[in-house]
Amino acid sequence: MQRAVTAVGLALTILSISVMPVPGLHLSMARAADEAGVARMQACTPTSADFVSLEAAPEVSGAIPISAGMHRLWDLGVTWKDVNPAPGTFTWTALDAQVAKAEASGARPLLVLGMTPTWAAANPGAGDPRWGLGTASPPRDINDWRAYVSAVVDRYGSRIAAYEVWNEANLATFWAGTADQMAELTAAAYGIIKAKQPAATVLLPSVTLRLRPSMRRFMNPFLVALGARNYPFDAFAIHTYPAGNLGPQDRVNDIVYWQSTVVNQVGSASPILDRPTFDTEVNFGLAGPGATPGRAYSDAEGAALIRQTYLDSRNLGIDATFWYLYTAAPYSLLGVQLWQGAPEALAAWQSIGRVFAAGTPCPTAGAPDPFEVDRQLAAVATARPDRPGAVTVQDNGQPVGSVPPPVITGASLAVTDAGWSLSAQAPTVRSTAAFGSPVGGTVTLQGAGYAPASTLYIWLGPSTFLGAVRTDPKGAFSTSVTLPPGAAAGDEVLQVNGFRSGGGVRSTSIGMRVFAVATSPARATVAFTGGRRKLDAAARDALRDLVTAVPKGARTSTLVTAYAGTTGSKRQARALARKRAGKITAYLSRAGLTGSIVVRVRPGATRSQEDRAGVEVTWTS
């Protein structure tokens, strides 16, 4: 799909939408296809980080505020005709910005190649004038295509994770050449990309499925041409908008029809049936085909459709599904709106990110509704401990008073109850909090006494989802979570929510302090109150906090400035200051600062400064 300049009017008939998992394998639509081959294409694997992916509209400025595994770069002025406007001339400004925008949003870019520049087109009149003259034409010289693909891969290297060779190649508005010509472009792009970036995923040109005759007329000869070239691709690409007045079951039927088409063409024993499938555009209510009207959905209906879409993708063996489109404002071309003014759709998007987090195992017979599990494991805001190192426990939202206080040993915290335990290991020990971690730090969690083979959620505060983990057959688990870079420094709550072996949900909230990431140089002031020469507990705490702020393995240089008294014997005052500096340098050496330590003595500017020393640690990674 390409965004049109004019909006398409949509019908406003509203139907109720209910979220129901699609049971079993969808083989009833396979018809003449070998059912074993279709079953292979629908085989489930644990979800990847790319399962929940997205495309964003060009009007959305700044980092995209909702999370996704990949961002598809399309409709953004970044196609071949945009970046290569003349032979040997490349303009990277727009693509640079979109790659950086995806990265800033925490997503990996998927770039759609194609849309031939007029200067390179064999038929400059081919294609829809809205997209540009010649954009649907094969190139006059395939070396122009090779030069374009090479230039893109050379510029972005591993920053672009995947490439879709062309958009909707079964539609004449996007491709006016033959299936064999497209196979030749695919083979050329695949060879270049894999030679330069072997880890990149190369997708076939996408095909839109709701136009079944068009899809079949293109796919059958295209698969033959690809086979003659040893199938040069890593994954299939499809677009699964159902007809504008139809819903999720019709999307399912279109996908199974496409899978059957592939199996009938290549045979049920073909190794390509095991390759991933990416659905790189989906929404509902898009007008067409032909005169078929579209329709608009309410926010609640849209939320239900988003959830159902990803359930269906999971059941149908779709390895990544890209929702089209996150927008800056309502977009009437589409039936389901996903933007900041659609709170229920946004909540649905957040829920699918949790339900289908990377590594989620395949569902088993009789498994509970994953979205009901998601609702039950939501963060409990009322369970906040009053200080770092404190722990509160709730069962089904009610406080559990029988749980003993936690035991804290170094950077470890453990809490136990009858038949249940939970422990947390922080990356560093800080004296300024009983339990804590720097921003970006990794906390290791272990527990037992939960329901066997059940899901646990880990939260930071009331809204930041850190991850999900499954318990083993005995109800135990072990996992690690990382505090996100955007976490605010200060007192926070790490919450683990899971199902107890005896039933119900247990919410365990651990008070913790989030420390800001230290920047070089880090500084501390050490006080020697009452004229002391040795370090007291407060001084050792200050130095310990300083040392733990320095990244492990960093090369350090340290400056210790000891302040001498200005009354009485200057010689004795300087000697005392040096002794104090010696205590500091000895502590720092024992604590692991192996770099150079320089001591200097300065007269104190004030009386209070005479009993202090300043420590400054500079490091490089």
C-alpha positions as CSV (number, residue, x, y, z in Angstrom):
1,M,0.0,0.0,0.0
2,Q,1.1,3.6,-0.6
3,R,-0.5,6.5,1.1
4,A,-2.8,8.4,-1.3
5,V,-3.0,12.1,-1.4
6,T,-6.8,12.0,-1.1
7,A,-8.7,10.1,1.6
8,V,-11.1,7.3,0.8
9,G,-14.6,7.7,2.3
10,L,-15.5,4.9,4.7
11,A,-18.8,3.3,5.6
12,L,-19.9,3.8,9.2
13,T,-21.8,0.6,9.9
14,I,-20.6,-0.7,13.2
15,L,-20.5,-4.4,14.1
16,S,-19.5,-5.9,17.4
17,I,-16.0,-7.4,17.6
18,S,-15.1,-10.2,20.0
19,V,-11.6,-11.5,20.7
20,M,-11.5,-15.2,20.3
21,P,-8.4,-17.4,19.7
22,V,-8.5,-19.2,16.4
23,P,-8.5,-22.9,17.3
24,G,-6.0,-25.4,15.8
25,L,-4.4,-25.4,12.4
26,H,-6.4,-23.6,9.7
27,L,-6.5,-26.4,7.1
28,S,-10.1,-26.3,6.1
29,M,-9.2,-23.6,3.5
30,A,-6.3,-25.6,2.1
31,R,-8.6,-27.5,-0.4
32,A,-6.3,-29.1,-3.0
33,A,-3.1,-28.1,-1.2
34,D,-1.2,-30.8,0.7
35,E,-2.3,-30.3,4.3
36,A,1.1,-31.3,5.6
37,G,2.7,-28.5,3.7
38,V,0.3,-25.9,5.0
39,A,0.8,-27.2,8.5
40,R,4.6,-26.7,8.1
41,M,4.0,-23.0,7.1
42,Q,1.7,-22.7,10.2
43,A,4.2,-24.3,12.6
44,C,4.6,-22.4,15.8
45,T,8.0,-21.3,17.2
46,P,8.7,-19.1,20.2
47,T,8.1,-15.5,19.4
48,S,11.0,-13.3,18.3
49,A,11.5,-9.7,19.3
50,D,10.1,-8.8,15.9
51,F,6.7,-10.5,16.2
52,V,5.1,-7.2,17.2
53,S,6.2,-4.6,14.7
54,L,5.0,-1.4,13.2
55,E,4.9,1.3,10.6
56,A,4.6,4.9,11.5
57,A,3.3,7.8,9.4
58,P,5.7,10.6,8.3
59,E,3.8,13.2,10.3
60,V,4.8,11.5,13.6
61,S,7.7,13.6,14.8
62,G,10.4,12.4,17.2
63,A,10.8,8.9,18.6
64,I,7.7,6.8,18.3
65,P,6.1,6.6,21.7
66,I,4.9,3.0,21.5
67,S,7.3,0.0,21.4
68,A,7.8,-2.4,18.5
69,G,10.5,-4.9,17.4
70,M,10.9,-3.4,13.9
71,H,9.9,-0.3,12.1
72,R,9.1,-0.6,8.4
73,L,10.4,2.3,6.5
74,W,7.9,3.0,3.7
75,D,5.7,6.0,2.8
76,L,8.6,8.2,4.2
77,G,10.4,9.5,1.1
78,V,13.1,6.8,1.4
79,T,12.5,4.7,-1.8
80,W,14.9,4.1,-4.6
81,K,13.5,7.1,-6.5
82,D,14.0,9.3,-3.4
83,V,17.5,8.4,-2.4
84,N,18.9,8.0,-6.0
85,P,17.4,10.8,-8.0
86,A,20.0,10.8,-10.7
87,P,22.7,8.3,-12.0
88,G,25.4,8.2,-9.4
89,T,23.7,10.7,-7.1
90,F,22.5,9.8,-3.7
91,T,20.5,11.9,-1.2
92,W,20.5,10.3,2.2
93,T,19.0,13.0,4.4
94,A,15.5,11.5,4.7
95,L,16.7,7.9,5.1
96,D,19.3,8.9,7.6
97,A,16.6,10.6,9.7
98,Q,14.2,7.6,9.5
99,V,16.9,5.0,10.5
100,A,17.9,7.2,13.4
101,K,14.2,7.7,14.4
102,A,13.6,3.9,14.5
103,E,16.7,3.4,16.6
104,A,15.7,6.2,19.0
105,S,12.4,4.3,19.4
106,G,14.2,1.1,20.3
107,A,13.2,-0.6,17.1
108,R,15.2,-2.2,14.2
109,P,14.6,-0.7,10.8
110,L,13.2,-2.8,7.9
111,L,13.7,-0.9,4.6
112,V,11.5,-1.5,1.6
113,L,13.5,-1.3,-1.6
114,G,12.2,-0.5,-5.0
115,M,10.2,2.2,-6.8
116,T,12.3,2.8,-9.8
117,P,13.5,6.4,-10.6
118,T,12.3,7.8,-13.9
119,W,15.8,8.0,-15.2
120,A,16.4,4.3,-14.6
121,A,13.0,3.0,-15.8
122,A,12.8,0.8,-18.9
123,N,9.2,2.1,-19.2
124,P,9.0,5.6,-17.8
125,G,5.2,5.6,-18.0
126,A,4.7,2.5,-15.8
127,G,3.0,2.9,-12.5
128,D,0.6,5.1,-10.7
129,P,1.3,8.9,-11.4
130,R,0.7,9.5,-7.6
131,W,3.9,7.6,-6.8
132,G,5.9,8.9,-9.7
133,L,6.6,8.2,-13.3
134,G,8.3,4.9,-14.0
135,T,8.1,3.7,-10.4
136,A,6.5,0.4,-11.3
137,S,8.9,-0.3,-14.2
138,P,11.8,-2.7,-14.3
139,P,15.1,-0.9,-14.5
140,R,16.5,-0.4,-18.0
141,D,19.9,-1.7,-16.7
142,I,20.0,-4.0,-13.7
143,N,23.4,-2.6,-12.8
144,D,21.6,0.6,-11.7
145,W,19.6,-1.6,-9.2
146,R,22.8,-3.2,-8.0
147,A,24.5,0.1,-7.5
148,Y,21.5,1.4,-5.5
149,V,21.3,-1.7,-3.2
150,S,25.1,-1.7,-2.7
151,A,25.1,2.0,-1.8
152,V,22.3,1.5,0.8
153,V,24.0,-1.5,2.4
154,D,27.4,0.2,2.4
155,R,26.0,3.3,4.1
156,Y,23.9,1.7,6.8
157,G,25.7,-1.7,7.4
158,S,24.1,-3.6,10.3
159,R,21.9,-0.6,11.3
160,I,19.2,-1.9,8.8
161,A,18.1,-5.3,10.0
162,A,15.9,-6.4,7.1
163,Y,15.0,-5.5,3.6
164,E,11.7,-6.0,1.7
165,V,12.7,-6.2,-1.9
166,W,9.6,-4.5,-3.3
167,N,6.1,-3.4,-2.2
168,E,3.0,-5.3,-3.4
169,A,4.6,-6.7,-6.5
170,N,1.3,-8.4,-7.6
171,L,-0.3,-5.0,-8.2
172,A,0.3,-3.1,-11.4
173,T,0.4,0.2,-9.6
174,F,3.7,-1.0,-8.0
175,W,5.1,-3.5,-10.5
176,A,4.5,-3.6,-14.2
177,G,7.3,-6.1,-15.1
178,T,7.2,-9.9,-15.2
179,A,7.6,-12.3,-12.4
180,D,10.9,-13.4,-13.8
181,Q,12.2,-9.9,-13.9
182,M,11.2,-9.5,-10.2
183,A,13.0,-12.7,-9.4
184,E,16.1,-11.4,-11.1
185,L,16.0,-8.2,-9.0
186,T,15.4,-10.3,-5.8
187,A,18.4,-12.5,-6.6
188,A,20.6,-9.5,-7.3
189,A,19.6,-7.8,-4.0
190,Y,19.9,-10.9,-2.0
191,G,23.5,-11.6,-3.2
192,I,24.6,-8.0,-2.5
193,I,23.0,-7.8,0.9
194,K,24.2,-11.2,2.2
195,A,27.7,-10.6,0.9
196,K,27.9,-7.3,2.8
197,Q,25.7,-8.0,5.8
198,P,25.1,-11.8,6.3
199,A,22.9,-11.3,9.4
200,A,20.4,-9.1,7.5
201,T,17.0,-10.7,6.7
202,V,16.0,-10.4,3.0
203,L,12.3,-10.6,2.4
204,L,10.6,-11.4,-0.8
205,P,8.6,-8.6,-2.5
206,S,5.3,-8.4,-0.6
207,V,2.1,-9.5,-2.1
208,T,-1.4,-8.3,-1.1
209,L,-3.7,-11.2,-0.4
210,R,-7.2,-9.9,-0.7
211,L,-6.9,-9.8,-4.5
212,R,-6.6,-13.6,-4.7
213,P,-6.5,-13.9,-8.5
214,S,-3.8,-11.3,-8.8
215,M,-1.8,-12.9,-6.0
216,R,-2.0,-16.3,-7.6
217,R,-1.1,-15.0,-11.1
218,F,2.1,-13.4,-9.7
219,M,3.1,-16.0,-7.1
220,N,3.0,-19.1,-9.2
221,P,5.5,-18.0,-11.9
222,F,7.5,-16.0,-9.4
223,L,8.1,-19.1,-7.3
224,V,9.2,-21.0,-10.4
225,A,11.6,-18.2,-11.3
226,L,12.9,-18.1,-7.7
227,G,13.4,-21.9,-7.8
228,A,15.5,-21.6,-10.9
229,R,17.7,-19.2,-8.9
230,N,17.9,-21.5,-5.8
231,Y,15.3,-19.5,-3.8
232,P,17.4,-16.4,-2.9
233,F,15.5,-15.1,0.1
234,D,15.2,-15.5,3.8
235,A,11.5,-14.8,4.5
236,F,8.1,-14.4,2.7
237,A,6.3,-11.0,2.8
238,I,2.6,-10.6,2.7
239,H,0.0,-7.8,3.2
240,T,-3.2,-9.1,4.8
241,Y,-5.8,-6.3,4.7
242,P,-9.1,-8.1,4.2
243,A,-11.8,-6.6,2.0
244,G,-12.9,-3.3,3.3
245,N,-16.2,-4.6,4.7
246,L,-14.8,-7.9,6.2
247,G,-13.1,-8.8,9.4
248,P,-10.5,-11.1,11.1
249,Q,-11.8,-14.4,9.8
250,D,-11.5,-13.2,6.3
251,R,-7.9,-12.2,7.0
252,V,-7.4,-15.8,8.2
253,N,-9.0,-17.2,5.1
254,D,-6.8,-15.1,2.8
255,I,-3.6,-16.2,4.6
256,V,-4.5,-19.9,4.3
257,Y,-5.4,-19.4,0.7
258,W,-1.9,-17.9,0.1
259,Q,-0.2,-20.7,2.0
260,S,-2.1,-23.2,0.0
261,T,-1.0,-21.5,-3.2
262,V,2.6,-21.7,-2.2
263,V,2.4,-25.3,-1.2
264,N,0.6,-26.3,-4.4
265,Q,3.3,-24.6,-6.4
266,V,6.5,-25.8,-4.7
267,G,5.2,-29.1,-3.1
268,S,4.8,-30.1,0.5
269,A,8.5,-31.3,0.8
270,S,10.0,-28.0,-0.3
271,P,12.5,-26.6,2.3
272,I,11.2,-23.0,1.7
273,L,8.0,-23.9,3.6
274,D,10.0,-23.7,6.8
275,R,11.1,-20.1,6.1
276,P,9.6,-17.3,8.2
277,T,6.6,-15.2,7.0
278,F,6.4,-11.5,7.7
279,D,3.1,-9.7,7.4
280,T,4.4,-6.2,6.7
281,E,1.0,-4.4,6.4
282,V,-2.3,-5.1,8.1
283,N,-5.3,-3.0,9.2
284,F,-9.1,-3.3,8.7
285,G,-11.7,-1.3,7.0
286,L,-9.6,-0.2,4.0
287,A,-11.9,0.3,1.1
288,G,-11.6,-2.2,-1.8
289,P,-11.1,-4.3,-3.7
290,G,-12.9,-2.4,-6.4
291,A,-16.1,-0.8,-5.2
292,T,-16.1,-2.6,-1.9
293,P,-16.7,0.0,0.8
294,G,-14.5,0.5,3.8
295,R,-15.7,1.1,7.4
296,A,-14.6,2.8,10.5
297,Y,-14.3,1.1,13.9
298,S,-14.7,2.6,17.4
299,D,-11.6,2.7,19.7
300,A,-12.9,-0.4,21.6
301,E,-13.5,-2.3,18.4
302,G,-10.1,-1.3,17.1
303,A,-8.5,-2.6,20.3
304,A,-10.2,-5.9,19.9
305,L,-9.1,-6.2,16.3
306,I,-5.5,-5.5,17.2
307,R,-5.5,-8.2,19.8
308,Q,-7.3,-10.7,17.5
309,T,-4.8,-9.9,14.6
310,Y,-1.8,-11.0,16.7
311,L,-3.5,-14.0,18.1
312,D,-4.3,-15.1,14.5
313,S,-0.8,-14.4,13.3
314,R,0.5,-16.6,16.1
315,N,-1.8,-19.5,15.2
316,L,-1.0,-19.1,11.5
317,G,2.8,-19.2,11.7
318,I,3.3,-15.6,10.9
319,D,6.6,-14.7,12.4
320,A,6.4,-10.9,12.4
321,T,3.3,-8.7,12.0
322,F,3.6,-5.0,11.2
323,W,0.6,-2.9,12.1
324,Y,-0.2,-0.2,9.6
325,L,-0.3,2.6,10.8
326,Y,0.7,4.6,13.9
327,T,-0.3,8.1,13.1
328,A,-0.2,11.6,14.5
329,A,-3.9,12.1,14.1
330,P,-6.9,10.1,12.8
331,Y,-6.4,8.8,9.3
332,S,-9.7,8.2,7.5
333,L,-8.2,5.8,4.9
334,L,-7.9,3.1,7.7
335,G,-10.7,1.6,9.8
336,V,-8.6,1.1,13.0
337,Q,-6.9,4.2,14.4
338,L,-3.7,3.8,16.4
339,W,-2.6,7.2,17.8
340,Q,-2.4,9.0,21.0
341,G,-6.1,9.9,20.9
342,A,-7.1,6.2,20.9
343,P,-6.5,5.0,24.5
344,E,-8.1,1.6,24.1
345,A,-6.1,0.8,21.0
346,L,-2.9,2.0,22.7
347,A,-3.7,-0.2,25.7
348,A,-4.2,-3.2,23.3
349,W,-0.9,-2.4,21.7
350,Q,0.9,-2.5,25.1
351,S,-0.9,-5.7,26.0
352,I,0.2,-7.6,22.8
353,G,3.8,-6.4,23.5
354,R,3.6,-8.2,26.9
355,V,1.6,-11.2,25.8
356,F,3.9,-11.9,22.8
357,A,7.2,-10.8,24.4
358,A,10.3,-12.3,22.8
359,G,10.7,-16.0,23.7
360,T,7.0,-16.6,24.5
361,P,6.5,-20.3,24.0
362,C,3.9,-21.8,21.7
363,P,0.4,-22.2,23.3
364,T,-0.7,-25.6,24.5
365,A,-4.1,-27.2,24.5
366,G,-6.3,-25.8,27.3
367,A,-4.0,-22.8,27.9
368,P,-5.8,-19.8,29.4
369,D,-6.7,-16.7,27.4
370,P,-3.3,-14.8,27.3
371,F,-5.0,-11.5,27.5
372,E,-6.9,-12.5,30.7
373,V,-3.5,-13.6,32.1
374,D,-2.2,-10.2,31.1
375,R,-5.0,-8.5,33.0
376,Q,-4.5,-10.5,36.1
377,L,-0.7,-9.8,36.2
378,A,-1.0,-6.0,35.9
379,A,1.1,-3.9,38.2
380,V,-0.4,-3.3,41.6
381,A,0.1,0.4,42.5
382,T,-1.1,0.0,46.1
383,A,1.7,-2.3,47.1
384,R,4.5,0.2,47.3
385,P,7.2,-0.4,50.0
386,D,8.2,2.7,52.1
387,R,11.9,2.4,51.5
388,P,14.7,0.7,49.5
389,G,15.2,-2.9,50.8
390,A,11.6,-3.2,52.2
391,V,9.2,-5.8,50.7
392,T,5.4,-6.0,50.6
393,V,3.5,-9.1,49.5
394,Q,-0.1,-9.2,48.3
395,D,-2.3,-12.2,47.3
396,N,-5.1,-11.2,45.0
397,G,-4.7,-7.6,46.1
398,Q,-4.8,-8.2,49.8
399,P,-1.7,-7.8,52.0
400,V,0.0,-10.9,53.4
401,G,1.2,-10.2,56.9
402,S,2.8,-13.5,57.6
403,V,5.8,-13.0,55.2
404,P,9.0,-12.3,57.3
405,P,11.1,-9.2,56.5
406,P,13.7,-9.7,53.7
407,V,17.2,-10.8,54.4
408,I,19.8,-8.6,52.7
409,T,23.4,-9.8,52.2
410,G,25.6,-7.5,50.2
411,A,23.8,-6.9,46.9
412,S,21.3,-9.8,47.4
413,L,17.8,-9.6,48.8
414,A,15.7,-12.7,49.7
415,V,12.2,-13.1,51.1
416,T,10.6,-16.4,52.0
417,D,7.2,-17.7,53.0
418,A,5.7,-21.2,53.5
419,G,6.6,-23.1,50.3
420,W,7.5,-19.9,48.4
421,S,10.6,-17.8,47.9
422,L,11.9,-14.9,45.9
423,S,15.4,-13.4,45.7
424,A,16.9,-10.5,43.8
425,Q,20.6,-9.8,43.0
426,A,21.6,-6.2,42.1
427,P,24.7,-5.5,40.1
428,T,26.3,-3.3,42.7
429,V,26.2,-2.5,46.4
430,R,25.6,1.1,47.4
431,S,25.7,2.3,51.0
432,T,23.1,4.9,50.4
433,A,20.3,2.3,49.9
434,A,19.7,-1.2,51.3
435,F,18.9,-2.4,47.7
436,G,19.4,-0.6,44.4
437,S,20.7,-0.6,40.9
438,P,22.0,2.0,38.5
439,V,20.0,2.9,35.4
440,G,20.8,0.3,32.8
441,G,21.8,-2.2,35.5
442,T,20.7,-5.8,35.4
443,V,18.8,-7.4,38.3
444,T,18.8,-11.2,38.6
445,L,15.6,-12.7,40.0
446,Q,14.9,-16.3,41.2
447,G,11.8,-17.8,42.8
448,A,10.0,-20.9,43.7
449,G,6.5,-21.9,44.8
450,Y,4.7,-20.5,41.8
451,A,2.2,-22.4,39.6
452,P,4.1,-24.8,37.3
453,A,4.5,-23.7,33.7
454,S,2.9,-20.3,34.4
455,T,3.7,-16.8,33.4
456,L,5.2,-14.1,35.7
457,Y,5.4,-10.4,34.9
458,I,8.2,-8.1,36.2
459,W,7.4,-4.4,36.5
460,L,9.3,-1.2,37.4
461,G,6.9,1.1,39.1
462,P,3.2,1.2,38.1
463,S,3.6,1.2,34.3
464,T,7.1,0.1,33.0
465,F,7.0,-3.6,31.9
466,L,10.5,-5.2,32.2
467,G,9.7,-8.6,31.0
468,A,7.9,-11.9,31.3
469,V,9.2,-15.3,32.3
470,R,7.7,-18.8,32.5
471,T,8.1,-21.1,35.5
472,D,9.5,-24.6,35.1
473,P,7.4,-27.8,35.8
474,K,8.2,-27.4,39.5
475,G,7.1,-23.8,39.7
476,A,10.5,-22.2,39.9
477,F,12.1,-19.6,37.7
478,S,15.3,-17.6,37.1
479,T,15.6,-14.5,34.9
480,S,17.3,-11.2,34.6
481,V,15.8,-7.8,33.8
482,T,17.5,-4.5,32.8
483,L,16.5,-1.1,34.1
484,P,15.6,0.9,31.0
485,P,17.8,3.9,30.0
486,G,14.9,6.2,30.6
487,A,14.3,5.2,34.2
488,A,14.3,8.1,36.6
489,A,16.8,8.1,39.4
490,G,15.3,7.8,42.9
491,D,13.3,5.4,45.0
492,E,11.3,3.0,42.9
493,V,9.5,-0.4,43.1
494,L,10.5,-3.7,41.4
495,Q,7.4,-5.8,41.3
496,V,7.1,-9.6,40.5
497,N,3.5,-10.8,39.8
498,G,2.8,-14.5,39.3
499,F,0.3,-17.3,40.0
500,R,0.7,-19.2,43.2
501,S,0.8,-23.0,43.1
502,G,-2.4,-23.0,45.3
503,G,-4.2,-20.5,43.1
504,G,-4.5,-16.7,42.9
505,V,-2.0,-14.0,42.0
506,R,1.0,-13.1,44.3
507,S,2.4,-9.6,43.9
508,T,5.8,-9.0,45.5
509,S,7.0,-5.4,45.6
510,I,10.7,-4.7,46.4
511,G,11.7,-1.2,47.3
512,M,14.8,-0.2,45.5
513,R,16.8,2.9,44.7
514,V,17.6,3.7,41.0
515,F,20.9,5.4,40.8
516,A,21.7,7.8,37.9
517,V,24.4,6.6,35.6
518,A,27.7,8.2,36.7
519,T,29.6,10.3,34.2
520,S,33.3,10.8,34.3
521,P,34.6,12.4,36.4
522,A,32.8,11.1,39.6
523,R,33.4,13.0,42.8
524,A,33.0,12.4,46.5
525,T,33.8,14.4,49.7
526,V,35.2,12.6,52.7
527,A,34.8,14.2,56.2
528,F,37.2,13.6,59.1
529,T,35.0,14.9,61.9
530,G,36.4,15.7,65.3
531,G,40.0,15.8,64.0
532,R,40.1,12.1,63.2
533,R,42.9,10.6,61.1
534,K,41.1,7.4,60.1
535,L,38.0,6.8,58.0
536,D,34.8,6.4,59.9
537,A,31.7,4.5,58.6
538,A,30.3,7.5,56.8
539,A,33.6,8.1,55.0
540,R,33.8,4.5,54.0
541,D,30.3,4.6,52.7
542,A,31.0,7.7,50.6
543,L,34.1,6.0,49.1
544,R,32.2,2.7,48.4
545,D,29.5,4.6,46.6
546,L,32.1,6.4,44.5
547,V,33.9,3.1,43.5
548,T,30.7,1.3,42.6
549,A,29.7,4.2,40.3
550,V,32.8,3.6,38.2
551,P,32.2,1.1,35.3
552,K,33.8,-2.2,35.8
553,G,37.0,-2.6,33.8
554,A,37.4,1.1,33.2
555,R,40.9,2.6,33.2
556,T,40.9,5.2,36.0
557,S,43.0,8.1,37.2
558,T,42.2,9.5,40.7
559,L,43.0,12.8,42.3
560,V,42.8,13.0,46.1
561,T,42.9,16.6,47.4
562,A,43.4,16.8,51.2
563,Y,42.9,20.1,52.9
564,A,45.3,21.2,55.7
565,G,44.5,23.4,58.6
566,T,45.6,27.1,58.4
567,T,46.1,27.7,62.2
568,G,48.9,26.3,64.3
569,S,51.8,24.5,62.8
570,K,51.5,24.3,59.1
571,R,53.9,21.4,59.0
572,Q,51.8,19.3,61.3
573,A,48.6,20.3,59.5
574,R,50.1,19.2,56.2
575,A,51.3,15.9,57.7
576,L,47.8,15.2,59.1
577,A,46.3,16.0,55.7
578,R,48.7,13.5,54.0
579,K,47.9,10.8,56.6
580,R,44.2,11.2,55.8
581,A,44.9,11.1,52.1
582,G,46.9,7.9,52.7
583,K,43.9,6.3,54.3
584,I,41.8,7.2,51.3
585,T,44.2,5.9,48.7
586,A,44.6,2.6,50.7
587,Y,40.8,2.1,50.7
588,L,40.5,2.9,47.0
589,S,43.3,0.5,46.1
590,R,41.7,-2.3,48.1
591,A,38.3,-1.5,46.5
592,G,39.8,-2.2,43.0
593,L,40.8,1.2,41.5
594,T,44.0,0.1,39.8
595,G,44.8,3.2,37.9
596,S,47.0,6.1,39.0
597,I,46.2,7.9,42.3
598,V,47.7,11.4,42.7
599,V,47.6,13.1,46.1
600,R,47.8,16.9,46.6
601,V,47.5,18.9,49.8
602,R,45.9,22.3,49.8
603,P,45.2,24.8,52.6
604,G,41.6,24.8,53.6
605,A,39.6,27.8,52.6
606,T,37.3,27.5,55.6
607,R,37.5,25.9,59.0
608,S,35.0,23.2,58.0
609,Q,37.1,22.4,54.8
610,E,40.2,21.7,56.9
611,D,38.6,18.3,58.0
612,R,37.7,17.2,54.6
613,A,39.2,15.7,51.5
614,G,37.9,15.7,47.9
615,V,38.2,12.6,45.6
616,E,37.8,12.8,41.9
617,V,37.9,9.7,39.6
618,T,38.2,10.0,35.9
619,W,37.9,7.0,33.6
620,T,37.8,5.8,30.0
621,S,36.0,2.7,28.9
